[in-house]
Amino acid sequence: MIEVVRALAEKQWGPVARRQFLDLGMSGNTVDRWLGSGRLCVVHPGVYTLGHRLLAPEGRLVAALLYAGPGSVLSYLAAAWWLGIIDGALGLIQISTPNHPRSLDTVAVHRPRSIESIRHRRLPITTVPRILIDSANLVSDRMLRQLLSEVVYQRFSTLDEIEAALGPGLRGSTKLRRALDRHRPELARTVSDLEIAFVELCGRAPFSMPEVNVRVEGFKVDALWRQERVVVELDSQKAHGTSIAVAADCHRDLTLRAAGYIVRRYSWIQVTQTPELVIADLIAAYAERPRQITPGNRG
């Protein structure tokens, strides 16, 4: 029996529910003896691991689903994290369920009127438009626009599908509709707040949108206007504040200029506090090229 349980635990990334032990033919007394002897460790009420409580993020998600019971799905930011449109560590796990378990310190339980779900990498999650709707009021406007761009860029859903899912009574619909109205596909390629701020700045400027995080002459550049041969690098103190980083930046700029590119560098303070100066400087960079930008040509 222990080998069967180990196989089940491995298949589920570690955790096993009490009801699964009973389905395998074990008695409740046997499960209790295993708990008393330390062979099983409690993760959540009615959810155990074999001999330890250490779980990878996948196991934590499965444990939360097992705790919430049949028909439960990952939702909100937990589903966004599993989908891969949010970076960073897995935080509070949000579950939508037709059942009535109580929320725990590490598991937030939601009971929507209805649950529409899909499977992604073996685990059930709410539909992608619903992930965006549910998450809308939990993130900033800027982050929501980035999530929207990432969803469309990775073809998890379309703008039409997302708009069709909006509706009265769904918290987050109004905020997500605003994000749809301000949709910028370029945000999907951004990897920092500074890059997001710069893309949004370009969206307000009288020139086309740049490509973001693309390779030029063997270097990955933050922003590129390919036809105009203008490159912008965005300097955060963390990434560019050391002498080694400064030397690498100088080598990169020299190589790009030798290949015929105009290179501009802007800091967080310049992009966020003096955006009009950044726009004027970019227009001047464009003016150095034979093909000048046409005012009002917005990408």
N, C-alpha and C positions, 0 to 999 in steps of 0.2 A: 504493500500500500504506500509506503513512504516514497518509493520510486515513482509511482503514479502521481503523487502529490508534487514531487520535485519537477516532473515533466510539465505539469500544469502550471506551476510557479514560473518555470523558465519561459513557457509560452506567453505568460501574462506579464513578463518583465518583473516578476518577484512576488507580488501580493496574491493571496487567495482568500475568497470569502467563505464564511462559515457555511453558508448554504451550499457551496460547491463541495465542501467536505462531506456534507450529508448526502448530496447527490451521488458522490462516489461510493456510498454505502457505509461510511463511518458513522458511528453513533455520536450523539452529543456528549456522552460521558468520555469517549475517547478523545474528542477534540479538547475537552476541559482538562484531561490528564496531560495532553501534549502542552497545553498552555501552562499548567502547573509545573511541569518539568523543564520549561524553558525551550522546548523544541519549537514551539510557536511563540512569536512575539506580536503584540497588538500594535497595529498601525492606526486603525480607526475602529470604532465599535463594530465588531463582526467581521473585521478584515485583518488578516495576519500575514506575517512572513515566516519563513523557516529559519529560526535561530538567530535572526538579526533584524535591525530596523533600518538598515542602510538601503536606500532606494535611489536609483537614477531618476532623472525627471520623468522618463516614460513610466517607470513603476509608480511614481507618485500620482500620475494622472490615472493610471489603472486603479490604484487603490481608492481614489476619490470616486471613480465611476462605480466600483464594486460597493462602496459604502452607500452611495445614493440609490442603488438598486436597479432592477431591470428597466429598460427604456430610458435611462439617463444618458446625457450627452455632454461633452465639453462645450462651454459657451463663453461669451464675453471675451475677455483678454486671454484667458487660458486657451480658448479655441484659436484665437489669433496667433498666439505663441506656437501652438502645435502646427498651424498652417504655415508658419515660417515668415509671417509678415511683421512680426515684432522680434527685435533682438534682445539680448540680455538674459538674465537669469529668470527662471520660472518663479513667479510670485504666488499670490493667492490663487487657488484653483477654483474657478467658477463652474458650477454644474447646473444644468437645467434638467428637471426631472418631473415625472408625473407622480412621484411618491412623496412621502412626508418625513424625510429625515431632517434633523435640525442641522443648522450650520455649525461648523467647527472653526477653531482658530485658523486652520489652514485650508478649509473648504467652505466656500460660500454657496449656499443652495438657493436656486431660483425655481419658481413654479409657474411658468407661463401658461397661458390658456391652452396653447397648442405648441407642439414641438415638431419642426421639420428638420430632418437631419440628413447628413451624408457621411460617408466614411472616408477618412484621410489617413493614410499610413496605419491602417488596421483599427483606428479608434473612431468612434462616432462623435461628430461635431455638428453644431447647428449649421444651417446653410450659410454660405459666405455673405450674402447680403444681410442676413440676420446678425452675423458676427459684427458687421460694421454698425448696424443700427444699435445693437446692445452696447457696443463699446463707445459709441459716440460721446456720451456724457461722462465717460471715465477718462478721456484724454483731452489734450488741448486741441484747438482748432487746427494748428499746424500739424500735429501728429495725426489727426484724423485725415487731413488731406494727403499726408504721406502714406497712410494705410490704404486709402482709396486708390492712390496711384500704384502702389505695390500690387494690389489685388488685380487691377486691370492689366498691369505690365506682365504679371505672371499668368494671365489668362485664367484666373480662378473664377472670374465673373465678368460681366460686361456692364457698362454704364446703364444700358436699358434695363437689364435684369435688376440692378441695384435700385434704380428709380421705381421700378414696378413693385418692389417690396415695401416701399415707404407707405405709410398710412396713418390715419388718425388713431390715437390710442397707443401708438408704439413710441415709447420714450426714446429719444435720439433721432427720430425721423426729421425733425425740423433742422437740427444741427447738421445732419448728414446731407440734407438737401442743399444747405448753404455750401457745404464742401463740394458737392457735385457742381454747383454753379461756378465755383472757383477752381475747378479741376485743372491740374497741371501734370501731364504725364511725366515730365522730367523729374518730378519729385521721387519717382520710383527708384532712380539711380543714386539718390543722395544717401550719404552715410553719416552725416553730422548735422547738428543744428545750424552751423555756419553755412553749409551747403544749401540747406533748405531756405535759409534767409536770403542767400544770394539768388537762388532760382526765383523766389517770390519777388525780389527786387527787379530781376530781369523782366518778369511778367508785367511790371508797371512801367517799363522803359520803352522808348520808341524804336525798338529793334527786335530782330528775331530771337527766339529762344536758343540757348546753347545746347550742345550735347554735354552730358554730365558723366564724369568718371570713365573716360575712354582713353585708349592708348594712342600716343603720338610719338614717333621717332623712338620707340622702345620705352617710353615713360607713360605712366597713367596720370593724366592731367585732370584737374577738377572740373574745368569747363572749357569747351572748344567751340568756336565758330569756324567751321571747316573751310568754307569758301573764302571767308575773309582772312583766314589764317591768323586768328587771334586766340590766344590761350590765356586763361585766368587761373591763377593758383590762389587758394584761400588758406591763409596762415593762421592756425591756432597756436597759442603759446605752448600747449602740450606737445603738439606734433612737430613744431618748427623752432622750439626755443633753445635747442642745444647747439653747440659749435659744430658738431658732426652734421646735424640737420641743416644748418646754415650753409655749410660747405657743399652738401649734396644739392641743396636748392640752387646755389650759384652755378654748379656744373650743369644741372638740368636746364636752367635758363639760358646759359651760354650755348648749349647744344641746340635748343629749340630756336634761338635767334639765328644761329648759323644755318639752320634749315629753312629760314625764311619766315619764321613765326614772330609775331609781336607778343610779348609776354607782359602781363600785368599781375601784380600781387596785391591782395586786399586782406585786411584783418577784420576780426569780429567787430571791433569798435567802428571801423570805417563803414562796413556794410550796414550796421544797425543804427549808427548815430549820425553818419554823414552820407546817406544814400545818394543825395543829389550830386555830391562830388564824385562818387564812384560812377554814376551814370555819365557825367560829363567826361570823365577820364576814359571811359569805354568808347564814347562817341569820338573822342580824339584819336583813340587807337584805331578805330575803323577808318578815320579820315586819312590815316597813313597808308592805307591800302588802295590799289588802283580801283577796286570795286567797293564803292562806299555804300553804307547802309542807307536805305530809303526810309525816311520817317514814316511811321505808321505801318511798316511791314512787320506785323506781329506774328510769331509762330504759335 
